[in-house]
């Protein structure tokens, strides 16, 4: 009869295999402890963790902001296409409704840029560098004004994200 403990099954597994096993048994505390016991411990020398954390959050903030920017542009473009379709088919009943709708999107997109700019200034981050890193050229039409409620929500979201780890 085999007298080896069950934890011996994890000896010799690669880190990827152990990670897959840990993921598969995340809800089983005893098995998780067995897997954890098989993980080799190492000592590392690395850059300051707060620096790495702050840098990663800056990158992620830019990517998340850009993702939301493209979502807004997509929604704006969808309404432009809807307006064009209704114009071609002769179904436009309220032309002013489309003007108001598109103006609303322009205000939101302009507020999106302004929110990023304000947060960058508050945290000593170069606004133009963030735009460059996410490959977005600032071309928001601010003639229609800003949606201040939306701007406030974006600022709050970005501030919360940058505050992680402080």
N, C-alpha and C positions, 0 to 999 in steps of 0.2 A: 504494500500500500504506500502511496506517495505521501510523505509527511511534510513536504515543502509548504510554507504558508502561501496563501493566495497572492500576497504582495510580490512574491518572487516572479510572478507572471509579467510584472512591469520592468524587471531588471533587463537591461540591454535594449530597451526600446529607445528610439530616437526622440528628440524633443518634440518633433511634429507628431509622432505617434502618441506620446504622452499627452500632448495638448488635445488631440482628437479624443483620446480616452477620457480626459478630464471633462471635455465638453459633453460627451455622451453620458457621463455619470454625475453631472453637476447636481442632480437632485438626490443623490445617494451619498450621505455624509461619510459613512464608513469607507466606501470605495474611493471617494475624493481624498480622504486622508491617506489611504494606501498609495494612490497615485502621487500625491504630494511628497510622500516619503521617498519615492523613487526618483524625484527630480533632483538632478545634481545642483549643488550650490556653488556659485562662483562669486568672486570679488571683482568689481569693475572700477576703473578710474574713468570719470567722464566729466563733461562740462557741468556747471551748476544746474541743478534740476529746475530751479525757478526760472533761469534764463531759457532753458529748452521749452519749458511749459509756456512762458510768455511768447516766445517766438512762434511756437505751434499755434497758439491762440490767435496771434496776429494773422498768420496764414489762413487759418480756418475762418476767421472773421471776414477776411477779404473774399474767400471762396463762397461763403454763405451769402454775403451781401450781393456778390455777382450772380449767384444762382437766383436770388429773388429778383434782381434787376432783369434777368432774361425772362423770368416768369411774367413780370409786368409788361415787358416788350411784346411777349407772345400774346397776352390778353389784349393789349392795345392793337396789335396787328390783326387779331381775330375780329375785333370790332370794325376795323378799317375794311377788311375783306367782306364782312357782313353788309356794311354800308355800300360798298361797290357792287355787291351782288344785287342788293335791293334797288340800286340805281339802274343797273343794267336791265333788270326784269321789270322796272317801272313800279315797284312795290313800296317806294318810299312814301310814307304817309305824313310823317312828322320830321321834316329835315332838321329842325332845331333840336330834336331829340338826339340825333347823331352828333351834332356840334357840341352839345352839352356833354354827351358821353365821352367823346374824344378829348374834350378840354379837361374833363375829370381825370382821364388817364395821364394827360400831360402834367397836370398838377401833382399827381401821385409820383410819377417818374422824377420830376424835378425835386420833390420832397425827399425822395430816396437818395439822390445825390447830395442834397443839402444836409441830410442826417449824417451821412458818412463823413462829409467834410467837417461837421461840427464835432463829431466823436473823435476824429483824427486830431483836430486842433486841441481838444481837451486832453488827449493822451500823448501829445508830442509825436504823433505819427505823420509822416509826409503823405498827404492826401493823393497827390499825383503819383506817388510810388505805388500806392494800393491799386489805383486804376491801371497803372502799367502792368503790375503783376497779374492782374486778372484780365488783361487785354481788352479793356473797355475805354473808349474815348468818350470824354464828357461832351455830350451834345444835347443835353436836356434843354428843352424850350421853356424858359422861365417867364415868358411874357404873359402866360395865363395865370401865373401866381403859383403858390404852393398849397398842398393839402397839409395843413399844420397838424391835424390829428394824426395823419399817417406818419408824418415826420417824427412826432413824439413817440409813436409806437416803435419805429425803427431805431431811434436813439436808445430807447429803453432796452430793446433786444440786444443791440450792439454793446451797450454798457454792461449788461448782465453777462454777456459772453466774455468780455475783456476782464471782468472782475473775478473770473474763476481762478482760484489759486491764491488770491490775495489774502 
